[in-house]
Amino acid sequence: MLSLDGPEHARHREPFAAPFRPRQTHDRFAAFVEQETDRLVTALEPAGAAELRRSFAGPLAVAVVTEALGLSGVSTDTVLAWYEAIVASVSDITAGHAPSPAGTAAYAQLRAAVDATHGTSSLLGAAAGRLSLPEVASNAAVLMFGGIETTEAMITNALLHLLRHPGQLALVQAQPGLIDGAIEESLRLEPGAAVVDRYATRDTALGPATIRRGDLVTVSLAGANRDPAVFPDPDRFDVRRDNARLQLAFAHGPHHCIAAHLARLETRVALRTLLARLPGLRLDEEHAAAPYGLVFRKPGSLPVRWGRNRQTG
């Protein structure tokens, strides 16, 4: 579904779309996301310090993807291992190298897990009634990548923005309803995927550029999200920005992120729980954190502390 257009794109996307509509997303996943978030934060609480990308945001995203796909009997550690190996293999292919043996093996294991869902009521099992098993496995890899990579970034980036801006954090703590504004504003400034590739479906002109049918067009979502004609003072993080939801972090049109509502749900629950359960949550000043990456944007790590601030007593 990632690279196709028109009727073929719709054929691949539609079997997966229904569970990710707003009401279905809440009914199907809210309790699970709350439970996983509680479990992860409970394990963190006594420590007083942690690196939240790998100990919280990543594990939460992997657990939700595993649940969403219906990979019964497959551990989150296994799904994460598949994901990392497949991503590394895709990177090798993009660079002109042969796919790694580990990536090939991981995809074969994912394919076997998809085959095992055939005839079940899971998302993958239901999709298998409309698509071939190789097609289901290919789309499962797409959903796995989107659900882990960009959601982990979304949670990490939103938390980083709030902790970097104490005044904005104080607003959110005083008015919890502003959490959604903080999420949208973070998505605007640092989308998990900063650029997307598209192929032109017809000849067109875009400003001075002539684009032919079939041409590859690389679109900067980060650039669009900082358009000063749409977002005044575009480099400022403002949780009360009234049009932040116009951001394009989830892209737009037929390829709009299929699980955008689920990603928002995960991030909302994550921020609310972390801020409520880890008092005095703050960046670890001994370890700098900043988003990086040309295509995918997030900090390499997010070290934080909570509890009594030793400097202020």
KACORDA-V122803 format. One record per residue. N is the residue number from 1. RES is the residue in one small letter. PHI is phi in radians with two decimals (none if undefined). PSI is psi in whole degrees, 0 to 359 (NA if undefined). OMEGA is omega in whole degrees, 0 to 359 (none if undefined). Layout:
# KACORDA-V122803
N | RES | PHI | PSI | OMEGA
N | RES | PHI | PSI | OMEGA
This chain:
# KACORDA-V122803
1 | m | none | 344 | 185
2 | l | -1.29 | 325 | 190
3 | s | -1.98 | 357 | 181
4 | l | -1.65 | 163 | 176
5 | d | -2.36 | 167 | 175
6 | g | 1.16 | 211 | 184
7 | p | -1.01 | 324 | 180
8 | e | -1.18 | 321 | 176
9 | h | -1.08 | 314 | 181
10 | a | -1.08 | 322 | 180
11 | r | -1.09 | 322 | 180
12 | h | -1.39 | 325 | 187
13 | r | -1.40 | 319 | 189
14 | e | -1.02 | 322 | 179
15 | p | -1.11 | 342 | 182
16 | f | -1.81 | 350 | 192
17 | a | -1.34 | 321 | 190
18 | a | -0.97 | 316 | 183
19 | p | -1.16 | 348 | 185
20 | f | -1.87 | 13 | 172
21 | r | -1.28 | 159 | 191
22 | p | -0.92 | 306 | 183
23 | r | -1.16 | 316 | 180
24 | q | -1.11 | 323 | 179
25 | t | -1.07 | 313 | 180
26 | h | -1.10 | 311 | 184
27 | d | -1.13 | 323 | 186
28 | r | -1.47 | 325 | 192
29 | f | -2.06 | 344 | 187
30 | a | -0.99 | 311 | 182
31 | a | -1.12 | 320 | 180
32 | f | -1.14 | 316 | 180
33 | v | -1.10 | 318 | 178
34 | e | -1.05 | 316 | 182
35 | q | -1.12 | 313 | 180
36 | e | -1.15 | 320 | 179
37 | t | -1.10 | 315 | 178
38 | d | -1.05 | 317 | 181
39 | r | -1.08 | 315 | 182
40 | l | -1.19 | 318 | 181
41 | v | -1.21 | 323 | 177
42 | t | -1.04 | 321 | 179
43 | a | -1.21 | 331 | 182
44 | l | -1.44 | 325 | 192
45 | e | -0.80 | 311 | 186
46 | p | -1.17 | 340 | 190
47 | a | -1.28 | 325 | 182
48 | g | 1.41 | 354 | 178
49 | a | -2.80 | 150 | 179
50 | a | -2.92 | 165 | 171
51 | e | -1.82 | 106 | 195
52 | l | -1.39 | 344 | 178
53 | r | -1.18 | 309 | 185
54 | r | -1.51 | 336 | 182
55 | s | -1.66 | 350 | 182
56 | f | -2.37 | 295 | 187
57 | a | -1.07 | 313 | 180
58 | g | -1.10 | 308 | 179
59 | p | -1.03 | 323 | 178
60 | l | -1.13 | 314 | 180
61 | a | -1.07 | 318 | 181
62 | v | -1.15 | 317 | 181
63 | a | -1.08 | 319 | 181
64 | v | -1.21 | 320 | 177
65 | v | -1.10 | 317 | 179
66 | t | -1.04 | 316 | 178
67 | e | -1.15 | 316 | 183
68 | a | -1.10 | 319 | 181
69 | l | -1.31 | 341 | 180
70 | g | 1.32 | 36 | 180
71 | l | -1.43 | 74 | 184
72 | s | -1.07 | 132 | 177
73 | g | 1.44 | 0 | 179
74 | v | -1.80 | 127 | 182
75 | s | -1.32 | 157 | 177
76 | t | -1.11 | 327 | 178
77 | d | -1.10 | 322 | 179
78 | t | -1.17 | 316 | 179
79 | v | -1.07 | 318 | 179
80 | l | -1.10 | 319 | 179
81 | a | -1.12 | 317 | 176
82 | w | -1.02 | 311 | 183
83 | y | -1.00 | 311 | 183
84 | e | -1.11 | 321 | 180
85 | a | -1.21 | 320 | 180
86 | i | -1.19 | 318 | 178
87 | v | -1.07 | 316 | 179
88 | a | -1.08 | 321 | 181
89 | s | -1.19 | 318 | 177
90 | v | -1.09 | 320 | 177
91 | s | -1.07 | 319 | 178
92 | d | -1.08 | 315 | 181
93 | i | -1.10 | 317 | 180
94 | t | -1.06 | 325 | 180
95 | a | -1.43 | 2 | 178
96 | g | 1.58 | 11 | 180
97 | h | -1.75 | 166 | 176
98 | a | -1.25 | 149 | 177
99 | p | -1.08 | 145 | 182
100 | s | -1.24 | 149 | 175
101 | p | -1.00 | 323 | 180
102 | a | -1.13 | 320 | 179
103 | g | -1.16 | 318 | 179
104 | t | -1.09 | 317 | 180
105 | a | -1.16 | 320 | 180
106 | a | -1.11 | 318 | 180
107 | y | -1.16 | 323 | 177
108 | a | -1.11 | 321 | 178
109 | q | -1.20 | 321 | 175
110 | l | -1.09 | 317 | 179
111 | r | -1.05 | 319 | 179
112 | a | -1.13 | 321 | 179
113 | a | -1.16 | 322 | 177
114 | v | -1.13 | 316 | 178
115 | d | -0.99 | 324 | 182
116 | a | -1.21 | 342 | 179
117 | t | -1.50 | 352 | 183
118 | h | -1.00 | 129 | 180
119 | g | 1.53 | 357 | 178
120 | t | -1.61 | 174 | 180
121 | s | -1.59 | 7 | 180
122 | s | -1.20 | 169 | 178
123 | l | -0.99 | 313 | 181
124 | l | -1.21 | 322 | 179
125 | g | -1.11 | 318 | 179
126 | a | -1.17 | 321 | 180
127 | a | -1.13 | 329 | 181
128 | a | -1.14 | 343 | 176
129 | g | -1.33 | 347 | 183
130 | r | -2.13 | 342 | 180
131 | l | -2.21 | 161 | 175
132 | s | -1.24 | 159 | 180
133 | l | -1.07 | 319 | 175
134 | p | -1.05 | 323 | 178
135 | e | -1.17 | 320 | 178
136 | v | -1.11 | 316 | 180
137 | a | -1.11 | 319 | 179
138 | s | -1.09 | 315 | 179
139 | n | -1.22 | 329 | 175
140 | a | -1.09 | 321 | 178
141 | a | -1.13 | 322 | 177
142 | v | -1.10 | 313 | 181
143 | l | -1.14 | 322 | 178
144 | m | -1.09 | 315 | 181
145 | f | -1.12 | 310 | 181
146 | g | -1.09 | 319 | 184
147 | g | -1.27 | 334 | 180
148 | i | -1.66 | 302 | 187
149 | e | -1.03 | 305 | 187
150 | t | -1.38 | 331 | 179
151 | t | -1.29 | 320 | 174
152 | e | -1.00 | 317 | 179
153 | a | -1.14 | 319 | 182
154 | m | -1.06 | 314 | 179
155 | i | -1.16 | 313 | 183
156 | t | -1.12 | 315 | 181
157 | n | -1.15 | 319 | 180
158 | a | -1.11 | 317 | 179
159 | l | -1.15 | 319 | 179
160 | l | -1.08 | 316 | 179
161 | h | -1.04 | 315 | 181
162 | l | -1.15 | 317 | 182
163 | l | -1.25 | 336 | 177
164 | r | -1.36 | 342 | 185
165 | h | -2.18 | 82 | 184
166 | p | -0.97 | 324 | 179
167 | g | -1.12 | 318 | 178
168 | q | -1.21 | 321 | 176
169 | l | -1.05 | 318 | 180
170 | a | -1.10 | 322 | 177
171 | l | -1.08 | 316 | 181
172 | v | -1.15 | 321 | 179
173 | q | -1.19 | 327 | 179
174 | a | -1.38 | 330 | 181
175 | q | -2.30 | 86 | 184
176 | p | -0.96 | 338 | 178
177 | g | -1.14 | 346 | 179
178 | l | -1.42 | 357 | 179
179 | i | -1.00 | 317 | 180
180 | d | -1.09 | 321 | 176
181 | g | -1.11 | 321 | 178
182 | a | -1.12 | 321 | 180
183 | i | -1.13 | 313 | 181
184 | e | -1.13 | 321 | 180
185 | e | -1.18 | 323 | 176
186 | s | -1.16 | 318 | 177
187 | l | -1.06 | 323 | 179
188 | r | -1.12 | 313 | 185
189 | l | -1.35 | 321 | 182
190 | e | -2.39 | 75 | 175
191 | p | -1.09 | 142 | 180
192 | g | -1.00 | 325 | 173
193 | a | -1.97 | 110 | 187
194 | a | -1.37 | 334 | 178
195 | v | -2.36 | 154 | 173
196 | v | -2.31 | 151 | 177
197 | d | -1.77 | 139 | 175
198 | r | -2.37 | 157 | 175
199 | y | -1.97 | 130 | 182
200 | a | -1.14 | 132 | 180
201 | t | -1.60 | 351 | 176
202 | r | -2.75 | 164 | 175
203 | d | -1.13 | 139 | 178
204 | t | -2.75 | 166 | 175
205 | a | -2.07 | 133 | 178
206 | l | -2.19 | 100 | 187
207 | g | 1.05 | 230 | 181
208 | p | -1.44 | 356 | 186
209 | a | -1.62 | 134 | 172
210 | t | -1.73 | 122 | 183
211 | i | -1.98 | 128 | 180
212 | r | -1.72 | 153 | 177
213 | r | -0.94 | 130 | 180
214 | g | 1.62 | 349 | 178
215 | d | -1.16 | 143 | 173
216 | l | -1.38 | 128 | 178
217 | v | -2.12 | 120 | 177
218 | t | -1.68 | 121 | 186
219 | v | -1.86 | 129 | 177
220 | s | -1.55 | 103 | 175
221 | l | -1.17 | 323 | 179
222 | a | -1.10 | 321 | 178
223 | g | -1.16 | 314 | 179
224 | a | -1.05 | 322 | 182
225 | n | -1.25 | 349 | 177
226 | r | -1.99 | 23 | 178
227 | d | -1.18 | 113 | 184
228 | p | -1.16 | 342 | 177
229 | a | -1.27 | 340 | 180
230 | v | -1.86 | 319 | 185
231 | f | -2.09 | 96 | 179
232 | p | -1.00 | 144 | 182
233 | d | 0.86 | 61 | 193
234 | p | -1.15 | 340 | 181
235 | d | -1.52 | 358 | 183
236 | r | -1.57 | 135 | 175
237 | f | -1.52 | 114 | 186
238 | d | -2.37 | 104 | 184
239 | v | -1.17 | 347 | 178
240 | r | -1.81 | 13 | 177
241 | r | -1.05 | 123 | 191
242 | d | -1.36 | 345 | 180
243 | n | -2.08 | 23 | 183
244 | a | -1.04 | 332 | 183
245 | r | -1.24 | 354 | 174
246 | l | -1.33 | 355 | 179
247 | q | -1.00 | 155 | 186
248 | l | -1.96 | 26 | 183
249 | a | -1.02 | 331 | 179
250 | f | -1.67 | 15 | 184
251 | a | 1.16 | 197 | 187
252 | h | -2.73 | 153 | 177
253 | g | 1.47 | 205 | 185
254 | p | -1.02 | 334 | 181
255 | h | -1.74 | 17 | 175
256 | h | -0.96 | 138 | 185
257 | c | -0.84 | 124 | 187
258 | i | -1.17 | 332 | 184
259 | a | -2.03 | 34 | 181
260 | a | -1.04 | 321 | 181
261 | h | -1.17 | 325 | 178
262 | l | -1.21 | 319 | 179
263 | a | -1.09 | 319 | 178
264 | r | -1.13 | 318 | 179
265 | l | -1.06 | 312 | 179
266 | e | -1.03 | 315 | 183
267 | t | -1.20 | 320 | 179
268 | r | -1.07 | 311 | 181
269 | v | -1.14 | 319 | 181
270 | a | -1.07 | 310 | 182
271 | l | -1.12 | 314 | 182
272 | r | -1.04 | 317 | 183
273 | t | -1.27 | 316 | 180
274 | l | -1.07 | 315 | 182
275 | l | -1.20 | 329 | 180
276 | a | -1.41 | 325 | 189
277 | r | -1.71 | 343 | 181
278 | l | -2.06 | 80 | 184
279 | p | -1.08 | 142 | 181
280 | g | 1.26 | 22 | 181
281 | l | -1.00 | 130 | 184
282 | r | -2.71 | 160 | 176
283 | l | -1.19 | 145 | 174
284 | d | -1.38 | 108 | 187
285 | e | -1.14 | 344 | 180
286 | e | -1.41 | 350 | 182
287 | h | -2.36 | 110 | 181
288 | a | -1.22 | 145 | 178
289 | a | -2.28 | 130 | 178
290 | a | -2.68 | 141 | 176
291 | p | -1.11 | 146 | 175
292 | y | -2.60 | 164 | 179
293 | g | 2.12 | 139 | 180
294 | l | -1.37 | 318 | 182
295 | v | -1.75 | 305 | 180
296 | f | -1.82 | 129 | 191
297 | r | -2.07 | 119 | 173
298 | k | -2.97 | 161 | 176
299 | p | -1.20 | 149 | 174
300 | g | -1.13 | 329 | 177
301 | s | -2.70 | 160 | 178
302 | l | -2.34 | 79 | 179
303 | p | -1.30 | 132 | 180
304 | v | -2.38 | 165 | 172
305 | r | -2.29 | 163 | 175
306 | w | -2.64 | 174 | 184
307 | g | 1.56 | 201 | 184
308 | r | -1.06 | 129 | 177
309 | n | -1.43 | 115 | 186
310 | r | -1.12 | 332 | 182
311 | q | -1.26 | 323 | 185
312 | t | -1.72 | 345 | 183
313 | g | 1.28 | NA | none
